[in-house]
Amino acid sequence: MPYRALITEIRRRGSGRTRLLGIEVPDLDSFLDAEPEGLIDRLSAEYAEALRQTGVRRFHVVGYCLGGLISTEVARALTESGADVASFTAVSSHAPDFRLEDELVSEYSFAVMMGIDAAGLGFPADSGRFVAAAQVVLANSPGVMVDGAFAALTDEYADVGEYFRRLAQVPRLQRLSRMCDAMPPSVGSFTPEQLMRMFRTFRQSVFALTRYHPEPYAGDISFLRHAGPYPFPGSKDTVTEYWQDLCLGDLTVTDIAGDHFTCLADDHIPGVLRGLVEITDGEVLA
């Protein structure tokens, strides 16, 4: 879904000679039930094989958000199999340096992604204090954000802890029902059961990306970095450093408009497409 506006514009402006391929999870239930540790590597191997089966031998690989991490391994696997990875582009993507286990934090992130007012659900209204509290949580348990860690906060961040303690007393389906009621009209309407499945997909994805440990990438990387504010976790500096540390070839960083959640929206697609045209020497529209 995040790629729809980009795909539409490529089809509208392109000649149609270049083949446009999209990859998605073939069995969502298996994805949801899988062990998140190593899930990105396993998915990427399956995706690379699916691409090889098409008979195409030359690729421009592009991935957004979690897809940027999956695309790293897809591009690596394609190269190792002898395919020509002409370019690899990550869009607004990076892997945090800690493992997320806190369920309520994943709900908070899901609500923000869906455009819901998280404060209206009972989460802290001050995102700055939430981020500061997160640093305390990670200082107490380096490398892992354990489940219930925010609810255990006291002292300086007792107010943040109180928000999470109150929410922890509410059954999850009831919390998701509140999300349904607070959903922006532009996003659509969902039943609590539908939103539960969407949330589980999001949570599994977040759990997988915070358990992903990539090896250095030997090729060149183009990184389209969103210019707007950065939600937790990450900052402009940390996401840039992630790709600098990963890339053994040449890293090209291009700023694009919008924040993480809107950089592929209709209004920002012309800038994204200009970047891809330059990266692919025009082949994206061939």
QUIRA-V391359 format. One record per helix or strand. SS is the DSSP state (2 for helix, 1 for strand). FROM is the first residue (numbers start at 1). TO is the last residue. If there is no record, write none. Layout:
BEGIN
ss,from,to
SS,FROM,TO
SS,FROM,TO
END
This chain:
BEGIN
ss,from,to
2,4,13
2,28,33
2,39,53
1,58,64
2,66,80
1,84,91
1,99,100
2,103,113
2,118,121
2,127,140
1,144,145
2,155,168
2,172,182
2,192,209
1,217,217
1,221,226
2,236,246
1,247,247
1,251,256
2,266,279
2,283,285
END
